[in-house]
């Protein structure tokens, strides 16, 4: 069984609520490069964070959902 990533926050650091509200901006090309590498190498952190929700622009969302409909299903 693969080990699971666990994150711990000290009491004297930010509360978990503050941590969840923080936003980070990243270029899509950097994000996709990192994500593609994680998929190729089957990185554990990718599986650990699979249930996380992400926020994206409506444009990107529309492109991704259209791509998902048009792209043939992969087995």
Buried (B, 14 or more C-beta within 10 A) or exposed (E): EEEEEEEEEEEEEEEEEEEEEEEEEEEEEEEEEEEEEBEEEEBEEBEBEEEEEEEEEEEEEEEEEEEEEEEEEEE
